[in-house]
Amino acid sequence: MTGYLTTHVLDTARGCPADGLEITLVRITGETREDICRVRTNADGRTDTPILPAEAFARGTYELVFHAGAYLARHGAPSEIPFLDLIPIRFGLSENQHYHVPLLLSPFGYSTYRGS
C-alpha cells in the first residue's frame, strides 16, 4: 500500500464545512522548510484530491499551515486583528498508509486529531 495525506476543515462556529480555506503543505527536513503545495478547500471543506497524493508520498515530517485568519475574516470574525491567523500543525508520516489530519475551527480555538 502506498501512503497519501488528506485533510478536512469544519467551521464549528458556523456549523458547516470551511470552504475556500487556503492550506499550505510543507516538508520539514532539519531546519529546512520546503513548500510542497498550496490548495483551497472545496464546498465540503476538503481538497479535491489528496493534499499529498500516493505518487508524491514520502515518509518524513510535514506541516499543514491553515490560513484561518483570511477565511475567518471573510465570514465575519469579530476582530480587526484575528485571534487565529496561521495555524501550523506539524506531524510525522512514518508508514505507507492513509493519513488524515482534520481541523475543527472557530474564531477563538481549534482542534485536530489523526483521523481515518
N, C-alpha and C positions, 0 to 999 in steps of 0.2 A: 504494500500500500504506500502511495506517495502522499506526503503531507500537504496541507493547504490551510489558509487562515481566512476566517470570516469574522464579521462584526455586525452588530445591530444596535441602533441607538433609539431609546424610547424616552420621550419627554414626559416625565412623571407628573409635572405640574399641570400640563395641558391634557394629559391622559391620551396621548397619541404617539405614533412614530415621529421621530425627528427627521423631517425631510429637508434636503438641501444643506445638511451639515457637512462642512469640509473636514476631511481626515487626511493626515499625512502618515505614511508608514516609513519608519526609519530603522535601519540596521545599525546596531552598535557593536563596534569591534575595538576593544580597549578604549581609547579616548576619541576614536574616530566615529563620526556620525555620517551615514550615507542615506540620503533620501531615496527611497525605493519607488514610491508612487504617491500621488495626491489624487483623491477621489471625493465625490459627494454622495451622500445617502439619497436614495430614491424615496418615493412616497410611502414605502413600507419601512423606512428607517434603516434599510440595508444597502449594501453596494450591489450593483447589477451583476458583478462577477466576484469571485473570491478576491479579497484585497491582496493576498499573496497566493497566486494560483499554483497548482501542482508543478508546472514546468519551471517555476522560479523558486520553489521551496528549497530552503537550505536551513539546517539546524543553526541555532545561534540566539543571540539576544536582540530583541526588537523593541520598538516603542511605537505605539499608536498615539498620535497627537490629535486630539479632538479640538477643533476650533469652535468652542462652545460660545465664546463671547459674541461673535458675529451672528451666530444662529439665535441666541437668546435676545439680542438687540432687535432682530427682525420680528420677533414675536412678543415685543413689549416688555422686556426685562425692565424692572422699575428703577434703574440707576444709570446715570451718565457714565460712571466708572463701574464696569461689571465686577461683581464679586468673583465670578469664574470667567476666565478668558480661555487660555490654552490649557487643556487637560492632558498631560502626558501619562501614559500607562506603559511601564516597562515590564517585559515578561520574556521568558525563555521558551524556545521551541526545541525540545530535546529528542523528540521521536518523530518518525514519519507517520503522522496521523492528522486528523482534522482538529484544528484548534479554533475555538470560537471565543472571542473576547467582546462581550456586550457592554454597553454603557447605559445606565439609568441616570437621567439628567434632570435637574431642576435649576432654577436660577441661584440657589444657595447651597447646593450639595449634589453629590453624585455617588454612585457605587458601581462596582464591576465584579466580575467573577469569571471563572473558567466555565463557559457554557458547553453545550453539546450540539 
